[in-house]
Amino acid sequence: MGYNLGIDFGTSTTKVALRRAKEIPRALPIGKRGELFMPSAVAFRRTGSDMAETIAVGEDAAVVPQTEDTCVVAEVKRCLAAKETAVTLPKERYPWWNSQEGCIQLWSSRFSPYHIILTILSEALERAISRAREYGFGDDVDGFSIRGLPMRLGTSVTASLETR
């Protein structure tokens, strides 16, 4: 049976809907407490070698305190816009954004905005597949993938080619 998966990757939250054949799309509660959204955030901690490692995504990431050894990356969509338009993001709100290199810099690690986005989308997809089974969708929903990219990711028609 065919499914269509819709992901709304927002600046602050991500939402997922699934549609079977020609049925009405159903928003899936991907939030940890049953909300129809999860925060678009990833938390990192500094390793002993001064690199960054992911420690949480979504709600768990949103509550990680910003310290010398932990950092939460959120609103990463603004980085894409800043990169495309050469807008300067305020350093106090986006201390991890390296505008000269167009990347997220956490200690000695550098990530493209797309790496952070894929981390968030992968978590959202994993949660959506789990919820889809609870709602009676078949096991073939496992065929969706983000990192393997065998699905169509949609973007605004006004988005740049790189963003699309």
VODRENVEX-386406 format. One record per residue (C-alpha): residue number from 0; residue in three letters; chain; z, x, y. Coordinates in steps of 0.2 Angstrom, whole numbers, plus 5000, padded with zeros to 4 digits. Last residue first. Layout:
% VODRENVEX-386406
   k   r c   zz   xx   yy
 NUM ALA A    Z    X    Y
...
This chain:
% VODRENVEX-386406
   k   r c   zz   xx   yy
 163 ARG A 4989 5079 5113
 162 THR A 5000 5090 5124
 161 GLU A 4987 5104 5124
 160 LEU A 4973 5092 5128
 159 SER A 4982 5086 5143
 158 ALA A 4990 5069 5143
 157 THR A 4981 5055 5152
 156 VAL A 4976 5046 5136
 155 SER A 4995 5045 5132
 154 THR A 4999 5053 5115
 153 GLY A 4997 5048 5097
 152 LEU A 5001 5058 5082
 151 ARG A 4990 5055 5067
 150 MET A 4997 5058 5050
 149 PRO A 4994 5073 5038
 148 LEU A 5004 5084 5050
 147 GLY A 5012 5096 5037
 146 ARG A 5026 5098 5049
 145 ILE A 5027 5080 5052
 144 SER A 5025 5071 5036
 143 PHE A 5022 5054 5029
 142 GLY A 5019 5052 5010
 141 ASP A 5037 5048 5007
 140 VAL A 5033 5031 5013
 139 ASP A 5026 5029 4995
 138 ASP A 5043 5025 4989
 137 GLY A 5040 5007 4994
 136 PHE A 5046 4998 5009
 135 GLY A 5061 4986 5005
 134 TYR A 5072 4988 5020
 133 GLU A 5083 5001 5013
 132 ARG A 5068 5011 5008
 131 ALA A 5062 5011 5026
 130 ARG A 5080 5017 5032
 129 SER A 5078 5033 5022
 128 ILE A 5060 5036 5027
 127 ALA A 5065 5033 5045
 126 ARG A 5080 5045 5044
 125 GLU A 5068 5059 5038
 124 LEU A 5055 5054 5051
 123 ALA A 5068 5055 5065
 122 GLU A 5074 5072 5059
 121 SER A 5056 5079 5058
 120 LEU A 5052 5072 5075
 119 ILE A 5067 5081 5083
 118 THR A 5062 5098 5075
 117 LEU A 5044 5095 5079
 116 ILE A 5049 5092 5097
 115 ILE A 5059 5108 5098
 114 HIS A 5045 5119 5090
 113 TYR A 5033 5110 5102
 112 PRO A 5043 5116 5117
 111 SER A 5039 5134 5111
 110 PHE A 5054 5144 5105
 109 ARG A 5061 5161 5110
 108 SER A 5076 5169 5103
 107 SER A 5085 5183 5110
 106 TRP A 5098 5172 5119
 105 LEU A 5091 5155 5119
 104 GLN A 5074 5155 5128
 103 ILE A 5064 5139 5128
 102 CYS A 5046 5144 5132
 101 GLY A 5033 5144 5146
 100 GLU A 5034 5163 5149
  99 GLN A 5038 5163 5167
  98 SER A 5046 5146 5166
  97 ASN A 5060 5151 5154
  96 TRP A 5069 5135 5151
  95 TRP A 5086 5138 5143
  94 PRO A 5096 5135 5159
  93 TYR A 5088 5118 5161
  92 ARG A 5100 5108 5172
  91 GLU A 5107 5122 5182
  90 LYS A 5090 5131 5182
  89 PRO A 5082 5116 5191
  88 LEU A 5064 5114 5183
  87 THR A 5050 5122 5193
  86 VAL A 5033 5112 5193
  85 ALA A 5019 5123 5187
  84 THR A 5009 5107 5182
  83 GLU A 5006 5110 5164
  82 LYS A 5021 5120 5160
  81 ALA A 5033 5108 5170
  80 ALA A 5026 5093 5161
  79 LEU A 5029 5101 5144
  78 CYS A 5046 5107 5150
  77 ARG A 5050 5089 5155
  76 LYS A 5046 5083 5137
  75 VAL A 5061 5095 5132
  74 GLU A 5073 5082 5139
  73 ALA A 5087 5090 5128
  72 VAL A 5091 5108 5122
  71 VAL A 5109 5109 5118
  70 CYS A 5117 5127 5119
  69 THR A 5131 5135 5109
  68 ASP A 5138 5153 5111
  67 GLU A 5142 5155 5129
  66 THR A 5146 5136 5129
  65 GLN A 5138 5120 5131
  64 PRO A 5148 5107 5121
  63 VAL A 5139 5099 5106
  62 VAL A 5140 5080 5109
  61 ALA A 5121 5078 5110
  60 ALA A 5117 5088 5095
  59 ASP A 5127 5077 5083
  58 GLU A 5118 5062 5091
  57 GLY A 5101 5069 5088
  56 VAL A 5099 5086 5079
  55 ALA A 5112 5099 5074
  54 ILE A 5116 5117 5071
  53 THR A 5099 5126 5074
  52 GLU A 5100 5145 5074
  51 ALA A 5098 5156 5090
  50 MET A 5097 5175 5089
  49 ASP A 5110 5187 5096
  48 SER A 5112 5196 5079
  47 GLY A 5129 5188 5076
  46 THR A 5121 5171 5078
  45 ARG A 5121 5161 5094
  44 ARG A 5122 5142 5091
  43 PHE A 5109 5129 5093
  42 ALA A 5109 5110 5097
  41 VAL A 5093 5099 5097
  40 ALA A 5091 5084 5107
  39 SER A 5080 5068 5108
  38 PRO A 5094 5056 5106
  37 MET A 5092 5044 5091
  36 PHE A 5085 5026 5093
  35 LEU A 5086 5009 5085
  34 GLU A 5105 5010 5084
  33 GLY A 5113 5009 5067
  32 ARG A 5128 5020 5070
  31 LYS A 5118 5036 5065
  30 GLY A 5103 5031 5075
  29 ILE A 5087 5028 5065
  28 PRO A 5088 5009 5065
  27 LEU A 5069 5006 5061
  26 ALA A 5058 4996 5072
  25 ARG A 5048 4984 5062
  24 PRO A 5029 4983 5065
  23 ILE A 5022 4965 5063
  22 GLU A 5013 4964 5046
  21 LYS A 4994 4970 5044
  20 ALA A 4997 4983 5031
  19 ARG A 5015 4988 5031
  18 ARG A 5021 4993 5048
  17 LEU A 5035 5005 5053
  16 ALA A 5043 5009 5069
  15 VAL A 5052 5024 5075
  14 LYS A 5062 5028 5091
  13 THR A 5066 5044 5100
  12 THR A 5078 5046 5115
  11 SER A 5080 5056 5131
  10 THR A 5062 5061 5136
   9 GLY A 5055 5049 5124
   8 PHE A 5046 5052 5107
   7 ASP A 5040 5035 5102
   6 ILE A 5035 5036 5084
   5 GLY A 5024 5024 5076
   4 LEU A 5021 5024 5057
   3 ASN A 5007 5014 5049
   2 TYR A 5008 5010 5031
   1 GLY A 4996 5007 5017
   0 MET A 5000 5000 5000
